Amino acid sequence: GDALGATKMDRPEDVQPNSVNGKVYVMLTNNTRRKADQVDAANPRAENAFGHIIEISENDGDFTATSGKWEVLLKCGDPSVAAVGATFSTETTKNGWFGMPDNCAVDAAGRLWVSTDGNNNKATGRTDGLWAVDTEGAARATSKLFFRVPVGAEMCGPLFTPDDETAFVAVQHPADGGEDWPGHGRPSYYEDLSTRWPDFKPDMPVRPAVVAITKIGGGKIAV
């Protein structure tokens, strides 16, 4: 990439096409090592702790096109802190914002679903999870919390069935760490875990898992 002059990016973790609007979404998780003199249009923040999402529009919505345009859909982080420079829509609630976008999926309606990796620290004061982000219309750049993982876990690999009635999410390494969390505040290890998800039994270890999410009574998720 360097030999070809490619743009250096802030830790790209996932790239997904959106067959509904013909655009492509790139998750840039973070890059706290970017210096002020290294900021550019595609990487607009120095010491980028919270990451951002880039939206690519291929010419004529053709994924095989060799040219197109792009823009930053979201600069992530807490929008109530001016110095962070987050750009969620004003309709995004306190629970709606996120940092460290990692993996993503697009549902049949064209909505972008973003999972996060790295919120388990003092920078956000919350755990990782899955958020739904509107990409078109008046609600563009509005994010809503859908699913939150246990303490110490990373949310990974969201995927929807074609009918949008089941969402699969991977919960990685729950109970990792623990020093930063009120109520635990110390290293997490087998005899003294910060959580015993998903069994919550003293004689069972904490376990990563794949979770299938459906609506009570069935039907499309988030409709």
ZIQUIHU-V843051 format. One record per pair of residues at least 12 apart in sequence whose C-alpha atoms are under 6 Angstrom apart, sorted by the first residue. I is the first residue (numbers start at 1). J is the second residue. Records with the same first field share a line. If there is no record, write none. Layout:
I->J ; J
This chain:
10->28 ; 30 ; 31
11->28 ; 29 ; 30
12->27 ; 28
13->27 ; 102
14->26 ; 27 ; 103
20->110
22->61
23->56 ; 57
24->55 ; 56
25->54 ; 55
26->53 ; 54
27->53 ; 101 ; 102
28->51 ; 52 ; 53
29->51 ; 100 ; 101 ; 102
30->48 ; 49 ; 50 ; 51
31->48
32->47 ; 48 ; 49
33->47
34->46 ; 47
50->76 ; 77 ; 99 ; 100
51->76 ; 100
52->74 ; 75 ; 76
53->72 ; 73 ; 74
54->71 ; 72 ; 73
55->70 ; 71 ; 73
56->69 ; 70
57->69 ; 70
74->87
75->87
76->99
77->98 ; 99
88->141
89->141 ; 142
92->142 ; 143
96->143 ; 144 ; 145
100->116 ; 117 ; 118
101->115 ; 116
102->115 ; 116 ; 117
103->115 ; 157
105->158 ; 159
111->134
112->132 ; 133
113->131 ; 132
114->130 ; 131
115->129 ; 130 ; 155
116->128 ; 129 ; 155
117->154
120->152
127->151
128->148 ; 149 ; 154 ; 155
129->147 ; 148 ; 149 ; 155
130->146 ; 147
131->144 ; 145 ; 146
132->144
151->175
152->174 ; 175 ; 176 ; 177
153->172 ; 173 ; 174
154->171 ; 172
155->171
156->170
157->169 ; 170
164->220 ; 221
165->219 ; 220 ; 221
166->213 ; 214
167->212 ; 213
168->211 ; 212
169->210 ; 211
170->209 ; 210
171->208 ; 209
172->208
173->208
175->194 ; 195
178->194
